[in-house]
Amino acid sequence: MMFAACAAGRANLLRRAEQLLGVCDERKLCSLLVRLRLLEYVGGRMVATAGEGRFPQLALRARGATVAARAHGEVQAVVQYAALERLTKAGIRAAPLKGPDLALRVYGDLGLRRCADLDIVVDPERLDDAVGVLQTLGYDSGPPAGSPWLTELHRRLTHRLAVMPMVEIHWRTECYSSEASTGGLARAALERAVPDVRGRGLQFRLADELALLLLVYARDGMPGLRLPVDIAAWWDRYGSQLPTLPLQEIIDADPRLAVPLATAAALCERLVGIPAASLLEISPARSCRGQLAARLSSAFLDEPPKHSAATLVDGLLGGRATVLSFARRRLLLRRGHIATMYRRDDAPTWRAPTRLLQVQHPLRQLIYFAWYMGSPAPRPPKIEWSLG
Amino acid sequence: MRSDRYVKVGTVLSEVFPARTVIVDYRSGAVAYLNKAAGYVWEAVQSPSTVEDVAAALQVQSEISAAQATTDSREALANLERRGLVTRLA
């Protein structure tokens, strides 16, 4: 965590971090970094601090992963820019979220952040047109696949060629906004975004981009350290350009975002040292549901994964106002989604008919919820960053 | 005799990064990573260009001799053509 933090946090704890590196088990460290998908960035940083002689295997693996991620990321960037150019030419407002664009702007090297796919936010009204534009690049809009709580947020486009990255066209990025059914914060952010100087879509305002990253982290159940690390790196790059309490304006415009934003920001402060109190009024994170959601988050991606805890985190952060939407997304799933979910590798081997699974799924979730609520959840790790 | 002209194929996407130029053909799946010099050749074939045009552009950018630029351009164009990333116009 010390090596994943923002620059101020790392600087304050450098001596302690160096001491800890002296007693680390290299094999366990490698395996943890691979699981957290931080081998390239955090692994490279650890090797730079401790020296290659201390961690020869980690150095080798981090270097190899960085070279591979760079080659992979460059192809993704080529496709992302081409897609954004075509969307712009078609008159569709579109902006990149995360992905190679973030890697280049924030890390300055595509090799330091391996991306699984491309995320592009578009106007909800132009979603079908945007899919049509991507089809000119050979993309295919097949039936919805993947997690049902995400397929409500985007259309996933695949390509017959393995080299072409998967593209997710988002018309919204979360379901917490009061206007979520018409795009929510993503749409508002798109309206405020400024054109990219090279004609490659739009660039979100800094405050909007940070809010969207925090909400994506919240929506996913606040798992792992990867997004907090992105947010820490983002803070290092852009933090000084933000006004005071930059996210408060967004919360004032839509108070439903207070708990998810404050909770995600407070957890990021705890994990990677970003100064949450300078971003927004932090008190909503201290509400019961905010605190419980933070406790259920799994910073080190415990094995087996706490899928249901992530589901519960999503429900807690949405609150009463989004109960119906939560139930539809996470509990009362359609048959297509149930079939997709339970054919995945991490699903139980017992194959029940889809209709039975439809009934069984919400019951299982409710049992998990009761178990999580009843068992003493460990607090997320906390480091005193001494941020003043 | 008039030289052949070369141009990039229509299904190719490309981007210039600080260290290299990356080309992706979304129809065939071919990917090429070009060094700086080959990147200049690629820039030249964004519109139809003869070997001489390409060599002239390469010579200006790389500050090499005319003969060397012509040899390098021929080699780079042959390579790109073999991978199906540029096409020769009659």
Interface residues (C-beta under 8 A of the other chain):
Chain A: A71 E74 V75 A77 V78 V79 Y81 A82 L110 L137 G138 H159 L161 A162 V163 M164
Chain B: L13 S14 E15 F17 R20 V22 I23 V24 Y26 R27 S28 G29 V31 Y33
